[in-house]
Amino acid sequence: MSVADIAAAARDMLLLTLLLVTPFLAAAMLASFIVGVLQASTRINDLTLSFVPRFAAVLLVLFLAEGWATAHLTNFIERSVVLASAFAR
């Protein structure tokens, strides 16, 4: 296994991590923005009010995207096993 192969595997792993985290971060950011606008317009500053909607948004995205994320992870693991078995020979 060469240095280029290891670098390519690390790059694929990091790209997959970014791809899988993006929907959850986007949901949290969108919920935070909406709650921030709501708090600014009503002058209500409560920490619980900012935490609960973000938590609910991330849980909703987790529920909706679990199949998509599982498919990507399974595909990555299969590619990694095939690649590792090719180098073991």
Number of C-alpha atoms within 10 A of each C-alpha: 10 8 8 9 11 11 11 12 14 12 12 14 15 12 12 16 12 12 13 18 12 12 15 19 16 14 21 21 15 15 21 19 14 15 18 17 12 15 15 11 9 9 10 11 12 9 8 8 15 18 14 14 18 22 13 14 20 20 15 13 16 16 10 11 15 12 11 11 16 12 12 15 16 11 11 15 12 12 12 15 11 12 14 12 10 10 10 8 5
